[in-house]
Structure formats: C-alpha cells, structure tokens
C-alpha cells in the first residue's frame, strides 16, 4: 500500500506546475518510503539529486543531455539546476577488441 501511495505522489509531483507543491509531494513520498522501510523503484530514485537530495524534474529543475562521457561511451548527463551537481548514467560501452 505504501508503494502505491509513493507512485501516486511522485506522479502528481511530475505533473504539478507549482514547484513548491511538487517538492512537498516528493518529500512526502520519500518520508513514506523511509517510515515503512519500502525501497523506491529505480525510476523514482533517479528523480532525486544525489548531492542536495532535492526532487528534480527533467526539463524544469534539471538539464538532461545525451552525449559522450569519455571516448566513445554513450551517456546521459543530468545536471541539477538547484545545486549544479552533474552525474552520468552510462547507456552503452564500446568493447575494445
């Protein structure tokens, strides 16, 4: 039941235009997960900044870019607009023969 409530709150936060209300809903979802010791799904965990722990919405409070990390490795770079922290999710690594 806690997982369902977390998903509802995060979905509402993603749709919300008011950033203060969206962050309040996201923080409430995180508190529910901690109180009931429920692990949040990977897709939802990715919506929180790893440095400032704020709720980030791609396009509004985070910049998302697809490009190269090092060499020919494809990666998605996510930059938090609140604290400026950048982190990468590697999509594909080229194999060296």
C-alpha positions as CSV (number, residue, x, y, z in Angstrom):
1,X,0.0,0.0,0.0
2,X,2.9,2.3,0.7
3,X,4.4,1.7,-2.8
4,X,1.1,2.6,-4.4
5,X,1.0,5.9,-2.4
6,X,4.6,6.7,-3.3
7,X,3.9,6.2,-7.0
8,X,0.7,8.4,-6.8
9,X,2.6,11.2,-5.0
10,X,5.5,11.2,-7.4
11,X,3.2,11.1,-10.5
12,X,1.4,14.1,-9.1
13,X,4.7,15.9,-8.4
14,X,5.8,15.3,-12.0
15,X,2.6,16.8,-13.4
16,X,2.4,19.7,-11.0
17,X,3.3,23.2,-12.3
18,X,3.9,24.7,-8.9
19,X,7.5,23.7,-7.9
20,X,6.9,24.2,-4.2
21,X,3.9,21.8,-4.1
22,X,5.8,19.3,-6.3
23,X,8.8,19.2,-4.0
24,X,6.4,18.8,-1.0
25,X,4.7,15.8,-2.6
26,X,8.1,14.3,-3.5
27,X,9.4,14.8,0.1
28,X,6.3,13.2,1.5
29,X,6.8,10.2,-0.8
30,X,10.4,9.8,0.4
31,X,9.2,10.0,4.1
32,X,6.6,7.3,3.5
33,X,9.3,5.1,2.0
34,X,11.6,5.6,4.9
35,X,8.9,5.2,7.5
36,X,7.6,1.9,6.1
37,X,11.0,0.7,5.0
38,X,10.0,0.3,1.4
39,X,12.6,0.6,-1.4
40,X,11.6,3.1,-4.0
41,X,11.6,1.8,-7.6
42,X,14.7,2.7,-9.7
43,X,12.8,5.2,-11.9
44,X,11.6,7.1,-8.9
45,X,15.0,7.1,-7.2
46,X,16.6,8.7,-10.2
47,X,14.4,11.8,-9.8
48,X,16.2,12.8,-6.6
49,X,19.5,14.7,-6.8
50,X,22.4,12.7,-5.4
51,X,24.0,15.7,-3.8
52,X,21.3,18.0,-2.4
53,X,18.6,15.3,-2.3
54,X,16.1,17.7,-3.9
55,X,13.3,16.4,-6.3
56,X,14.4,17.1,-9.8
57,X,12.0,17.2,-12.8
58,X,13.8,16.7,-16.2
59,X,13.4,19.9,-18.2
60,X,12.3,22.2,-15.3
61,X,14.8,21.7,-12.4
62,X,17.3,19.5,-14.2
63,X,19.1,19.7,-17.5
64,X,19.3,16.3,-19.3
65,X,21.8,15.9,-22.2
66,X,22.8,12.9,-24.2
67,X,26.4,12.7,-25.3
68,X,29.8,11.1,-24.7
69,X,31.3,10.6,-21.3
70,X,34.8,9.5,-22.2
71,X,35.9,8.3,-25.6
72,X,33.1,6.6,-27.4
73,X,31.0,5.7,-24.4
74,X,27.4,7.0,-24.6
75,X,26.0,8.5,-21.5
76,X,23.1,10.7,-20.2
77,X,24.3,13.7,-18.2
78,X,21.9,15.1,-15.7
79,X,22.6,18.4,-14.1
80,X,20.7,19.6,-11.1
81,X,19.7,23.3,-11.6
82,X,19.5,23.8,-7.8
83,X,23.0,22.8,-6.7
84,X,24.8,22.4,-10.1
85,X,25.8,18.8,-9.5
86,X,26.3,16.7,-12.7
87,X,26.1,13.0,-12.8
88,X,26.1,10.5,-15.6
89,X,24.2,7.3,-16.4
90,X,26.1,5.2,-18.9
91,X,24.0,3.9,-21.7
92,X,26.4,1.8,-23.8
93,X,30.1,1.0,-23.6
94,X,32.0,0.2,-26.7
95,X,34.0,-3.0,-26.5
96,X,37.7,-2.9,-27.1
97,X,38.9,-5.7,-29.4
